[in-house]
Amino acid sequence: MNESNFYKLTLFTFFIAFTIMGYKNKESDISVANLSLKKQNILFISIDDFRPKISSYGETKMITPNIDKLASEGLQFNNAYTNIAVCGASRASIMTGIRPSEKRFNDFSTRASVDTPDAIPLNRIFKENGYETISYGKIYHHKDDFQEYWTEKDGGQIQSDFQDPKSIARIESAERGEYGKKQPTFEYPDVDDYAYNDGKITRRAINKLKALKNENKPFFMAIGYVSPHLPFIQPKKYWDMYDHDAIKLADNSFQPKNSPDIAIEAQHNSAEMRKNYLDIPENGKLDDSLARNLIHGYYASVTYMDALIGELIKELDDLGLRENTTIVFWSDHGYFLGEHGFWCKHSTFEEAVKIPFIISSPNHIKNKTTASFTELVDVYPTLCDIANIKAPSYLQGESLIPVLENPSTILKTEVYTRYKQGEAVIDKDFSYTEFYEGEKYLGNMLYDNLNDYKQNTDISKLSSNKLVVKKYKEKLKVMREKVNKDPFHDYK
């Protein structure tokens, strides 16, 4: 080969090599581009009536290994609060990003589509951004609320699917309560995990995840567990995980010292349980045997729910979807188990308003906790940021992305919550509530969160706290004025 032909062959070889490299680089660029454009999935896990009294939150009374594991795989918010301690209103609030007020989102019967017809609910904004939007179980309180924005949904909540023939027989012969025939408060028949509806929706969700994996579709999947809402119903094996005699009763089953009667009588009389369930006295303190049975049932129901969540998340992992899925775990409000003589929720006391809240997102902090205060109204803007969706301008919460990037960030130092006549502002130092009937002032209460976290003594009437009350009264006034504005008009 002469020198001229050698150079020609060399140039041709380099040309082919660079062409192949260029093609590979283009393939790589396309792959990277596709990866960056891939939509983040959302697994939105809702729990009813769940108080954050579990191991990851510092208590060991309830057995919740799967929720504790989820906390280690994400960021746990130690100061998370509902904006109203009743399910219908709380769920309308989180799904629309709008705070409850005196005129909207008041009680369990709330419909987001009625109180805020101009809102763009979470299921709508994700659907309109190309997501499959799936709802299984209890998300909105009413199954038809903004239902047109789900691409798939089931029949909604099934709260009392008793499996024990003895329970069913008792219901058939029971007197009528507020919403229908009264029911037993608990049961634990020897059935498998899928006998109850919460088990059925778990299986349904797992099958849907498999289908979504095969179809390669982005999803916003909302799974709403009714457990541990009354009645406390679950398979026997979960009841048997607890030593009945070792279960401790609330050590403060009394009205807080110096507290106004409205906080106890008009605000809360455990009416949900007293009016709808068998063997519950109309008034007064429950006897120790009944109280222990109820607490046992609640604990067992929580552990049943925890097992189902573990199964759901394991499937997400096994399908390889976890690496592109953000899990949001939340409860609509807390729950009383005899504290102050209360059962259920419907109050501004700590047990009713403090909630468990965990976000496990592949692109954010893991195995951390944060002291930053947050409210359920913050969830909507956060999910929009995670999914790179432009959020509606009317939203009243704040995105938690700064906290997800750095848990030491204190995004909020106080939160606002309410129920019926009561409105409260809560921070690390104090919980302050005022009660009104329209414009009529009915009383207030103040609790020292640092030295009286069980809220056993109202200190609002102490002369030494006069300036503290004045300060928190002003805080509440400012919050009230903001909350009562129309988000669709007054902010424009």
N, C-alpha and C positions, 0 to 999 in steps of 0.2 A: 504494500500500500504506500503510495507516495504521500509526501507531506501535506499536499493540498487536500487529498481525500481524507486523511487522518483528522485534519482540523474540521472538515465538514461533518464527519461522523461524530466528533466530540461535541460540536455545537448542537447537532440534532439530538444527541443523548441528553444534554443539559436541558434542551427545549422540552423534551418529553418528561423529564424529571420534574421540572418546574410546573408543567401543566398538571401533572398528577398531584403534586403538592398543593397547587392552587385549588384543584377540585376538592381535595380532602379538607383544606382549610374552609372552603365554602360550605362543605357538608358540616364541618364543626360549627361554623357560624350559624348555620340554619338550626342545628341542634340546640345551641346555646340560646338562640332567639326563641325557639319553641319552648324551651325550659322557662325562660323569663316571662313568656306570655301565658304559661299554664296557670289556670285559675286555681286559687287556694280553696279546697273544700272546707266546709264547716259542718261539724257534728255538734249539735246544739242540744245538750242533755238537761232537761228540766225535771226537778224533783218537787213534789208537793209537801209542804209542811215540815221541812227538814231543818232542824236546828244544828248549828256547827259544834256539836259536843262529841267529836270523834278524835281519834288518836293524832291525826295530823294537826288538829287544832288544840292539842294539849290535854285531852281527856281520854280515858280508856274504858268508859262504860259500855260503849257500843263496838261491835266487831265489824270493821269496814276496811279490810285489807286492800280492796281494789280502788276505793276512793283515795286511800292513803298513798297507794302506788301512783295514782294519777297526779296527786299533789307533788310527788317527787319528780314527775316528768314535766312539770310546768311551773307556773307561778300561782301561789296560793295567797289570796287577799284576806288578811286577818281582820280587817275593819271594813267588811262589806255589809251593806244594809239594803233592805227593801225600801221602796218609797211609800208603800202602804201595805199593812199586814192583813190583806184579804185577797184570795186568789184571783177572782175575776178582774179586779181593778189593777192588781200588780202585773198580771199577764198582759193586759191591754197597754199598760205603761211601757213595759220592756219591748213589746212588739212594735210600738209606734215611736219610741224615744221621747215621749211626752210625759211630764210629771202629773200625778194626780193632784186635784185641787178640790175646793169646796163644790165646784159645779161639774166636774168630770171625774170619771174613774173613782167612784165612791165605794162600791160594795161588790159582792160576789156576782151580782147579776149584770155587771157592766159589760157592754159590747163596745169594742173599740170602733167598729164601723158606724155606730150610732153616736157616740160621744165625740168622735173626731173623724167624721167622714172624709175630710180633706187630707188626712194623714196618708203617708206612703209607708205601709207596714213592712217589716223586715222581709216577709215572704214575697212581697211584691217587688221590692228593689232588687232582690237576688234573682227572681224570675226574669225580670226585665233586663238583667245583665247576663243572661245566657245560662243560668243555673237550673238544674232540676231542683224543685222545692218540694220536699216530702215531709208530711206530718203524720206521725203515728202516736196515738195516745193523747194525753192532755197537754195542749200548748195554749191556745186560747181557751177560756173557760167554756165558751159556746162553740160547738164544732163547726157552725156555719159562719162564724165571724171572719170576715175577709177571706172566705174559703176559696174564692175565685182565683186567688194568687198562689194556691198550691197546685203543682203539677200532679201530685198524688197525695191522697190522704185516706185515713181509715175513718171509723165511726166516732173518733174522739175518746173522751174518758169513759171508762167503765169502772165505776168506783166500788161496787158492792156485789161482785160476782162470787157469792158464797159457794163453797164446794161441800161443806159438811151438811149432810141431810138433817141433822139436828138443828142447825142454824136456819135452814130453809123452812123447816116446820115451825119454828118459833116466829119467823117473819109472817108466815101465812096467817097465824092466829093473833098477831100483835095489833095493838091499837094504832091509830094513825098519828103520825108526828107532824112536823111543820111541812115536810115535803113529800110525805108518803108514809107507808107503814114503818114503824120503828124497827130497828135492826139490832142484832148483837154488836157489841163493841169490838169483839175479837173472835177469831177461830184459828185453829192450826191442825187441819186434817192431814192425814198421811197421803199426800198427793205429790206429783212431781212439779218441777218449776214452771211447767208450761200449762198447768191447769188454770191458773189465774191470767187475767188479761195482760198484766205487766210482763209475764213470761211470753205470751203470744206476740206482743209487739216487739219483744227482743228478737224472737225468731224471724218475724216479718222483716225487721230492720237488717238482720244478717243476710237474709236472702236478697234484699234489695241492694245491699252493698256489693254482693257478688255480681248482680246484674249491672250495676253502675261501673264496676271494674271492667267487665267485658265490653261495655258500650263506650268506655272512656269518656264519660260525661262528668262535668263538675257538678257538685251537689251542695245544697244546704239542706241537711237532714235534721229535722227536729223530732226528738224522742221524748215524750212526756210521761214519766212514771208517776202513777198516782200514789203508790207506796212512798212514805208511810202515813198517808192521810187515813183518817177514820173511814171505815172500820179497819182495825189492824188484822189483816188476813194474809196468811202466808203458809207454805208447807211446814209440816211438823218439825222437820229437821232443823229449821232455823229457830223455832221456839226452844228446842232441846239444847241449843248451843249456850243457853243462859241458865244459871243456877237461880231458880225463882226466889228462894229464901235469902239469897245474897243481894238481891236488888234493893237499893236504898231509895227511900222516899225523899221528896224535897224537904230540906231542913228550914225552909222559910215559907211555909204554907199559910201565911198571914198577911193581912193588909199592911203595907209599909207604914211605919210610924209617921204620923203627922200628914199623911197623904189625903187629898180631897176625896170624898166619897164617890164623886163622879168617875174617878179613875177605876173604881171597883164595881159600883152598882150599875150606873148607866152605861159606862164605857165597856164593861166586860163582866159577864156572868156565866161564862162558858156555855152560852146559849146554844151554840151549834151542837154540842154534845147532849145537853139536857133535853132539848126538844126533839131529837131525832134517834136516840139510841135507848135500848132497853136497859133496865136495872140501874139507871142513873137518877138520883134524887133531883127534884125540881129546884131545890135550893140547898145551900149549906155545903159543908166540907164533905168530901167523899171519905168513906171509911178506909182504913189502911189496906184491907184485903182487896177491895176494888181498885184502889190506887195502884197497888203493886201489880195487879193483873194488867192494868192499862199500860203501865210503864214497860212491863215485860213484853206485851204485845207490840208496843211501839219499837222497842229495841229489835225484836225479831223481824218486824216488817222492814226496818232499815237494813238489816243484814241480808235479807232476801233481795231487796233492791240493789244492794252492793254487789251481790253475786251476779245478777243480771247485767249490770254495767261492766263487770269484769269480762263477761262472755262477749259483750258487744265490742269492747275495745280490743280484746284479743283477736277477734275476727278482722277488725280494721288493720291490726298489725300483720296478721297472717296473709292478708290480701296485698300487702305492700302499699296500702293507701295512707298509712300514718305519716309518711314522710312529706305528704302534701295536704294534710288535713289538720285544721285547728279544732281542738275540742274545747267547748265552753260548757262548764258544769255549774249549775246555779239552782237555787231554790226560790220559790215565789215569796217566801217569808219564813220565819222561825216557828216555834211551837212551845207552849207551856206544858209541863208535866207535873203540875201541882204547885209550882212557884206562885206565891201570893194567893193560893187557893184557886188558881186559874188552870183551865185546860183549853186546848186549841190556841187561837191567836187573837186577832182583833184588839190591838192595843198599841201603845208606843213604848211599853216596857221592853227591855233588852231582849228577853227571850222571844218576843214576837217579831222584832224588827231586824235582829242580826242574823245573817245568813252565811252558809258556806258558798264560796265562789272561787273557782279555779279555771285558769286558761292555760292549756297546753298547746303551744304553737311551734311548729318545726323551726321557725326562723327567730325565735325569741328565747328568753331566759328559761332555764330548767332548774328544778330542785331548789327553788328559792321561795321565800315569803316576803310580803311587803306590808308595812304599817300604813301605807297611804290609804286614806278613806276613799271609798267608792260606793256608788249607788247603782241599782239595776238600770237606771236611765242612761248610764254610761256605756252599756253593752252595745247599743245600736251603732254609735259613731265608731266604736272600737272595731267592730266586725267590718264596717265599711272600709276602714283603713287597712285592715289585714287583707281584705279581698281586692284592694285597689279600686274601690267603687266610690264615686262622688256621693257624699252624704247629702240628704236634704238640708236646706238652710234653717229649717225651723227646729231642729233637734235641740233638746234642752240639757243633754248630758255632755260629757267631755270624753274624748278618746283616751284610752288607757295606754296607748303605744309608748309614751315616755316612761311609764312604770314597767311595761314589759321589756323595755330595753335596759332599764336601770332600776331595780326594785327599791333602791334607797331614795328614789325620787318621791317627794310628797306632793302629789298632784292636787289633792284636796285635804283640807284640815278639818272639815265638818260636813255633815250631811243633813238633809231635811227629810222627814217622814211624817205621816199623818194617819189617823183613822177616825172617821166620823167627827165628833166634836173636838178631838185632840190633834194638835200640831206640835211637832218637836224638832229641835235642833240638837244634834249630838256631835261632840268632838271627843278628844282623848281625855279631857278633864271633867266634863259635865254632860248630863242629859237633861234638857229643859223642855217641859211640855206646858202648853196653855190650852185651856178648854173654852170653847165658845159655842153658843147656840145662836146662829146668825151673828148679830152684832153684840149680843149679850155675853159678857165675860163671866165665866163660871168657876174659874180657879186656875191654879198652876201647881207644878211640882218640879223640884230640882234634885238631882242625885249626883253624888261625887263618884265619878267613874273610877278614880284611882284608889280610893279608900273604902268604897262601898259598891263593889261591882255587882253585887246581888240586888242592889237597889232596895234595901230594907228600911231606909230612913230618908224621908223627904226633908230637905234642909232649906227649902225656899222661904220659910217663915222666920228663920234665924236672923236677928238684927245684923249679925256679923257678915251675912251674905247679901245684904241689901244692894251693894254695888255689883255683885256677881249677877243677881237677878236682873238688875237694870241692863247690864251688858248683854245678857242672853235674850232678854226681851227685845232688845233692839236688833240682835242677830235674826231672831225669828220674824220680826216685822219686815226686815229687808227681804228675807226668803219668801215670806208670804206674798209680798207685793210682786215678786218675780213670778212665782208659781201661778198666781191668779190672772196673769196676763194671757191673752189669746195668742198662742204661738204662731198662728197663721196671719195675724193682722198687726198686733201691737208691736212686734219686733221689726216690722218692715218699714 
